[in-house]
Amino acid sequence: MKYLAYTRCEFLRGFRYRANYWATLGGAVILVVIQWSLWTAVYRNTGPIAGISLDSMISYAMMGRVVSGFLSEPVALPAVKRVWSGEIVHDLVKPADLHFQLLFQNLGNALFKLVSTGLPLLTVLGLMGVLKVPRLPVLAVFVVSMLMGYVTVFSTSFLSAVITFHTKSRVGIDHVYTVVELLSGMYFPLDFFPGWLRMVADFLPFKSIHYVPLGIWSGIIAPGAVASSLLHQLIWTILMVVASRILWSGAVRSLTIQGG
Amino acid sequence: MNSALMNRGLSHASRPDERDPVIVVEELTRHYRVRLDGEGFVEKVSRFFKPRYRYVKALDGVSFTIRAGESVGYIGLNGAGKSTTIKILCGVLVPTSGKVSVLGVEPFRHRTRNARRIGLMMGQRTQLLWDLPVRESFDLLGRIYDLSRETYRANRDRLVEALDIGDLMDTPARMLSLGQKTRCDLALTFLHDPAVVFLDEPTIGLDILAREKIRDFLKAEKKRGVTIFLASHDLDDLEIVTDRVILIHRGRILFDGSQEELRRVTGDSLGTLEDTVKRFYREAELG
């Protein structure tokens, strides 16, 4: 699969910046400590909150830190900047689809973050006994779910970038993303939401990014609900990729017809 | 051996005017719509709701045919329509009207198919991966163009030698000088054995020696049978590399013929191409 060549380049690119790497790792360690302290403090004098035990919560939050780089907002906006500056001409004159170019390029960046920051964290937390690795079938389902989470977070960013291209204005996109992070379950599980917000979050695609994979890992999503959660992910993943392709080809058409 | 190379070999043997046409452009026009900004506050606001446009004719009925193995210089002042022509031929811009065919296909309808057989280099832009060693850019393009391992290695090694970039392969692109970067970009442009290559000001900003290296390289590629379409403001480039020149002015073709013919038209048989073209502009009262 030739697109993996883009993944490789972007993966290797991560290793070019050593200072950046150590800063990222240091930041990740601090966030792990903060999250651990926060949840132990919250749970000090109480039993399960919204049906979630301290153990599950720690597992959700710590694994959240491990995969946060992999599932962080991708850098699709620079591509749109390239559109405006005309740099994209070179990318369009390649026998490769630009949407997939970006998807696989960004996958390289995500994998770099997972391997360079996530894996050391997972190892240390595992050795300390803070994180317990689930049984193999659960682990496999988690990986599949996390990959769908990746496509969702990429598509969210890509779609907003393409919409930005169509509206020629970036206002609003940046503000929306904070809400997306909240609805994705990045800060805490959706179980803590008030009922109406939970309904909204359950319908939207964004819970696919953090809540579903982490919920499966930590057991917050009950085994009986895993299948329907995966189905939700799958449907939205397909819808978002299809929407991306439609809007993207529209953008390319208007680029080639109007000349940018 | 791929079919593009074989075609090239065949056409190379025959006389120039009997070779297959590679690029056919007929009555090509391209208009750009420019939204007009109003004057004064009220007009600026009202134009938001009811925009008015001005139409710019970047290309206004351009026709030419380029046959396999030809090397053509495309001359024009800034804004004459050179880059627009190249973008249309590469398939990244749709013409407003007219016919275009590159190697038998309409580029904008078959952009990807077209992309496999053409090369594009823009002197002002780079396709090198900014922060990775040059080698990685070669590897990436080798994969993207689906080159077999042998073809890839052979082509890469040939170009590395021809452009003398062996010492640069392990350097990240961002640390290269402009001349080095240009040579690497040029090598990448020819990596997949394109039958036609479009070069938009390849020597812009380069010193005299760097320019000479690039001209020598292009002359050698021409001998190999690659069709070269070279747009440049550096007419020395064109004088040395190309046989035929096309002069475009405000979207129309003013001259299309060999350098000798252009000299005959202007009656300037001894001067450089630059002198000849200057005289041409003066006599046509365009300058």
Chai-1 contact restraints between the chains, C-beta under 6 A:
chainA,res_idxA,chainB,res_idxB,connection_type,confidence,min_distance_angstrom,max_distance_angstrom,comment,restraint_id
A,K2,B,R143,contact,1.0,0.0,6.0,A-B,restraint_1
A,K2,B,I144,contact,1.0,0.0,6.0,A-B,restraint_2
A,A5,B,L140,contact,1.0,0.0,6.0,A-B,restraint_3
A,A5,B,R143,contact,1.0,0.0,6.0,A-B,restraint_4
A,C9,B,L129,contact,1.0,0.0,6.0,A-B,restraint_5
A,C9,B,E136,contact,1.0,0.0,6.0,A-B,restraint_6
A,C9,B,L140,contact,1.0,0.0,6.0,A-B,restraint_7
A,R13,B,D131,contact,1.0,0.0,6.0,A-B,restraint_8
A,R13,B,L132,contact,1.0,0.0,6.0,A-B,restraint_9
A,R16,B,D131,contact,1.0,0.0,6.0,A-B,restraint_10
A,V89,B,V92,contact,1.0,0.0,6.0,A-B,restraint_11
A,H90,B,Q127,contact,1.0,0.0,6.0,A-B,restraint_12
A,L92,B,V92,contact,1.0,0.0,6.0,A-B,restraint_13
A,V93,B,C90,contact,1.0,0.0,6.0,A-B,restraint_14
A,V93,B,A115,contact,1.0,0.0,6.0,A-B,restraint_15
A,V93,B,L120,contact,1.0,0.0,6.0,A-B,restraint_16
A,K94,B,A115,contact,1.0,0.0,6.0,A-B,restraint_17
A,K94,B,I144,contact,1.0,0.0,6.0,A-B,restraint_18
A,P95,B,T112,contact,1.0,0.0,6.0,A-B,restraint_19
A,P95,B,A115,contact,1.0,0.0,6.0,A-B,restraint_20
A,P95,B,R116,contact,1.0,0.0,6.0,A-B,restraint_21
A,A96,B,I144,contact,1.0,0.0,6.0,A-B,restraint_22
A,T256,B,V92,contact,1.0,0.0,6.0,A-B,restraint_23
A,T256,B,L93,contact,1.0,0.0,6.0,A-B,restraint_24
A,T256,B,V94,contact,1.0,0.0,6.0,A-B,restraint_25
A,I257,B,V94,contact,1.0,0.0,6.0,A-B,restraint_26
A,G259,B,Y32,contact,1.0,0.0,6.0,A-B,restraint_27
A,G259,B,L93,contact,1.0,0.0,6.0,A-B,restraint_28
